[in-house]
Amino acid sequence: MLKRKDNTRALAAFLAKKQQIDAMLQRIVALSEDHFQVSPDDVTWGHVGSLEDYAALLKRITDNAFHEGEYAD
């Protein structure tokens, strides 16, 4: 008979990391809903560059999570 491995610690670590990610996502969504704290009249190319950086970082995450882009099978 095979003995089942105890994954209690791994599960706790997984759930703690998931909670961190969920909190970060909530903050990003709130910031986006607030137009990244920039009023339309104040938008500059610097703000565009910042959003390009954010988008590139998020693309790396989504590509990895969904096996797309450089992470495609």
Secondary structure, DSSP 4 states (H G I P E B T S, - for coil): -PPPP--HHHHHHHHHHHHHHHHHHHHHHHHHHTGGG--GGG--HHHHHHHHHHHHHHHHHHHHHTT-GGG--
